[in-house]
Amino acid sequence: MNDFDERWRALRTEIAAAAQTVGRNDAEIQVLAVSKTFPASAIQQAYDCGVRRFGENKVQELAQKAPRLPADIEWHLIGHLQSNKAAKALEFAAWIHSVDSLKLLERLDRIAGDMGKHPRILLEVNSGESAKSGVDYADLPELAQAARAAANLDFRGLMTMAPLDENPAVWRAAFDKLRIARDELEQSLGIRLPELSMGMSGDFYQAVQAGATIVRVGSRLFGHRDYTV
Ligand SMILES: *Cc1c(COP(=O)(O)O)cnc(C)c1O
């Protein structure tokens, strides 16, 4: 067993423990391996351990890595996306977690149509003023309505990042709030929104307890990130 394999198993064990505290089945929780800043070789090693879903937060980095790695990898774009990079993003990403404006939504819908693609999207919601991106809760219903109407996008749910805070109860409250907002949208729009993308290396435990279906875990799997490279 190599290091990645060991970390992956330990993570899955903790996810199962968190799920058990609230009576959830951990089989319904996906781990997205966040590979930003890590080289293609690290991703290949994870791939060789059976991992197929990877998250990148920059379009440029995704476009550099994806062509050098196996074609059956499912790439998720999780970082802020500028509308002028929408086409490049759709070239490589099957999922976009960070849709946070009408302008971006409309552009993704139009370009996906031109490309004959049907990407899965999540709407990113801002859980606190420390977060740089995400739609405010007040503007979420309007954006969600537009997402439902977008013919070329598969609207799957919501994503958030917990506010920067030391207190796990604050993270948990932010995650609970996202789940409740999702439940309300399912009611008002009359559609299923099965995915809640929430929880990272430091707070996935609380996210799983609150109902996360996708946890986005980077450093816990790949090690410390060096932003200078
Ligand atoms: C980097 C990143 C993650 C993973 O962060 P870790 O703390 O390394 O697990 C998750 N989500 C987003 C949006 C990120 O940018």
The ligand as an SDF file (V2000), in Angstrom:
LIG
                    3D

 15 15  0  0  0  0  0  0  0  0999 V2000
   -8.3980   23.8230   -2.5460 C   0  0  0  0  0  0  0  0  0  0  0  0
   -9.8620   23.6130   -2.4700 C   0  0  0  0  0  0  0  0  0  0  0  0
  -10.3940   22.5190   -1.7650 C   0  0  0  0  0  0  0  0  0  0  0  0
   -9.5490   21.4980   -1.0080 C   0  0  0  0  0  0  0  0  0  0  0  0
   -8.8980   22.1010    0.0510 O   0  0  0  0  0  0  0  0  0  0  0  0
   -8.0790   21.2130    1.1410 P   0  0  0  0  0  0  0  0  0  0  0  0
   -8.1500   22.0100    2.3730 O   0  0  0  0  0  0  0  0  0  0  0  0
   -6.7050   21.0520    0.6170 O   0  0  0  0  0  0  0  0  0  0  0  0
   -8.7670   19.9140    1.2640 O   0  0  0  0  0  0  0  0  0  0  0  0
  -11.7720   22.3730   -1.7560 C   0  0  0  0  0  0  0  0  0  0  0  0
  -12.5790   23.2480   -2.4020 N   0  0  0  0  0  0  0  0  0  0  0  0
  -12.1060   24.2960   -3.0850 C   0  0  0  0  0  0  0  0  0  0  0  0
  -13.0540   25.2110   -3.7570 C   0  0  0  0  0  0  0  0  0  0  0  0
  -10.7350   24.5230   -3.1450 C   0  0  0  0  0  0  0  0  0  0  0  0
  -10.2740   25.5650   -3.8280 O   0  0  0  0  0  0  0  0  0  0  0  0
  1  2  1  0
  2  3  1  0
  2 14  2  0
  3  4  1  0
  3 10  2  0
  4  5  1  0
  5  6  1  0
  6  7  2  0
  6  8  1  0
  6  9  1  0
 10 11  1  0
 11 12  2  0
 12 13  1  0
 12 14  1  0
 14 15  1  0
M  END
$$$$
